[in-house]
Amino acid sequence: MRKGFSGGIILSGASRGLGAALARRLAAPGVTLGLIARSEAGLRETAAACAGRGAAVRVAALDVRDAQAVARTVLDWDAAAPTALVIANAGIAAGRRPDGTPEGVAELTAQVSVNLLGSVNLVGPLLPAFRARRAGRIGLVASVAAFHGLPDSPGYCASKAGLWAWGQAIRADLRGSGAGVTLIAPGFFESDMGRAWQGRRPFSLTTDAAAARIERALRAGRPSCAFPLPLVAGLRALSFLPAPLADRAVRLLRFRIAERVPS
C-alpha cells in the first residue's frame, strides 16, 4: 500500500533536479510542502508544479548554511503544519578540473558546509518535535561516493560520508521513538552535476527514475536506499581490499568536474 505523508513535508534543494522531481512526486491534496533553495526562480517553478497537483506550497529562498534562518523557517512551518517528512537534499559538488587542477581547501570547505552541515541545519531543529510527537521521517540524500574516497573528488566524498555517518547515528538514536531515518545514496542520474561530470557514468538513471526509487523507500520507511546495486557493491567491496589494491582499483574511476555545481 502506498503510504501517504499527510501534513507537512519540508525539502531542501527543491529548485531543480532531484529535489524538484521529489517535490512533484510528493505533492498531493492534503500535503503542505515547504520548499527551500537558493534560486527564487527555480522555487517558483517547482512550487507552481506542486500546487497544480493539489498541494499547499510554502517557499523560502535560503542558503542551508545559514543555520539561524533555516531553523527559524522550519520551526515556523512545523508549528503551522507538523512535519511528517523532511528531506535534506541540497548539495554542491566540486572536484578535479578538466586541466588537472585539484580542488582546493575553499572548495572542500564549501562542500562540507552545504552537504553535511546544511543537512544538520535543516534536520537538527526538528528532532525535538519528532521525538515529542513520536512520529516523522527524515530523508538524508548522500551519495554512493560516501562509501569510498575517490581521488578526483575528496571534498564531495568526505561531505557525503560524514552525512551518512551522522544519519546512521541519529537513526540508531531514534530507534523505538516512532520517528525514523532513511539514508539515501544515489549513483549517477541526469542532473546539472551529471552534465559537469567528465568521465564514465555507469548505470545512469533519469532524474525521475532516481526520484521514484527514493520516494518508494521513504514511503516504505526503509532504513536505507542505495542504488544501483552493482556500483554500491563495487564501492563497498573496496573497503575489504588491501589498501594498495583498493587505491589501484579506485584510480580506474578517474574523472573531471567542469565546475562546482548544485546537486
Disulfide bonds with the S-S distance in Angstrom:
none
